[in-house]
Amino acid sequence: MTATADLPRVQEALDAYSQVVTRVAKRLLGSVASLRVMARVPGGRRPQGAGSAVVLTPDGYLVTSAHVVARALEGTAAFADGRELDFTVVGADPLSDLAVVRAAGGDLDPADLGDADTLEVGQLVVAIGSPLGYAGSVSAGVVSAVGRSLTTQAGA
């Protein structure tokens, strides 16, 4: 067997992988919001930052990173269908870098999340978000490790 003889099988595998990533992206893009975080200041609000969030429930609960909403109380969540909904920060845990926000308006499409307990090193994963405000960005890769802990600025 030569590399040239294996080329059609490699191309088929890459095409299948591409199709899976595309299907996941199409299915989940509506469940991902681009966040514009606002800080309250005397006389109004000012932009504080941006990030991504994933819809957990149809009535407006989303999960994001705690560092995205740190020192903020509110902001705007923009969705792929063009809707922009105001949100408030419900709570945050800096040690796990997770936060929950609630978007006003509801009727959202919750993401179908997997089971982290079944993740294995080498498993394929897809990430969808809004890095640096670029909404709808999709990346694919592999699980590089499981069960790791990282020290954060919060000390854990």
N, C-alpha and C positions, 0 to 999 in steps of 0.2 A: 504494500500500500504506500502510495506517495502522498505528499502534501496536496498535490494537484487533484488526486483522486478523492481526497477527503473534502475538498472545497465545497461541493454541493451540499454535503451534510452539515458542514459548518455554517453555510449560508442559510440553510433551513432552520437551524437552531437559533441563529441570530434573528431571523425574521420572526420566529415564534416568540422569542424574548421581547422583541420590539412590540409585537402585537399585544402581549400581556401588559407591558408598561403603558401602552396607549389606552387599553381598556380600563386599567386602574385609574389613570389620569382623568379620563372622560367621566368615570363613575364618581370620582371624589372631588373634582374641581368645585362643584356646587356646595360642598360641605366645608370648604376652606375659606376663611375670611382674611382680608388684608386689613390690619388694624392701624388706625391713626390715633395715637395716644395724646391726650390733652391734659395739661396741668392747669389747675385753677390759680389765677393770679388776681390781685385787686383790679377790678374793672372788667373781668372776663376770663378768657381761656387763652392759653398759648400752646402751640405744638411742642410736644416733649419727645416724641419718637414714633417708631413704626415697628410692626412685626406681623406675625401670622397667628391665627387661631383656628381650631377645628371644632365644628358643631357637634355637641354631645347630645342635645335634646331638641325636639321640634319647637319647644317654647322658649328657646333663646339662650340656653347655657352653652358656653364655649370654653375650651381649655386653651391656654397659651403658656408662654414662659413667664415666670415671675419677673425676670429682669426686663421684659417688654413693658410691663405696667407698673414697675417700681415707682413709688412716690406719685402715682397718678390715681385719679378717682373715676375717670370717664374717658370717652373717646368715640370714634366712629368705626364701624365694621363695614367694609365694602365686600360685596359678593359678586361672583362671576355673572350673575343674571342682571347686574346693574344696580341692585338695591344697596342703599347705604343706611345702616341702622345705628342709632346712638347706643352705646353700651356703658354700663357701670361696672366697676370692679367689685366682685363679690368677696373674694378672698385670695390670698397668695401665701405660698410657702417657699421662702427663699432657699431653704436647705435642699429641697427637691427641685427647685427652679420651676415650679408649676403654679399656675394661677387660674382662677375661674372668673369669667366675665359674663354678664347677662345683657343680651341685645334686646332692645325694645322692638316689638312688632311680631315676634314669633313666626310660626309657620316655616321653620327652617328644615333643611334636609340633613339629619344626623349622619355622620360618617359611620361606616361599618368597620369597626376596629377589630383587630386580631387579638389573640391571647398571648401576652408577653411571656407567660410561663412555658409556652411551646416553642419559643424562638431558639434556633440553633445557630452556632457559628457557621458561616458560609451561606446561610439562607438569603435569598434575594429579597430586597425591600425597595419600596418606592417612597420618596419624600416629596411632599407638595407644600409650598409655602410662598412667602413674599420677602425674600432676602433683599435688604436695602430698598424695600418698597416696590420691587418688581413682582407684581401679583401674578399668580398662576405659574410660578416656576416649578418645574418637575425635574427630579433627579432620581437616579436608580443606583443601587449598589448592593453590597452584601453586609450581613451582620458580622462585624469583626470580633466581637467579644460579648459575653453576657455576664451579668452579676458583678460588674465593676462599680466601684464607688469613687467619686472624685471629690477632692477638697474644694469647697467654694469660698468665695469671699466672706460668706456668712460663717464659715468655720467648720462645716461638717463635710 
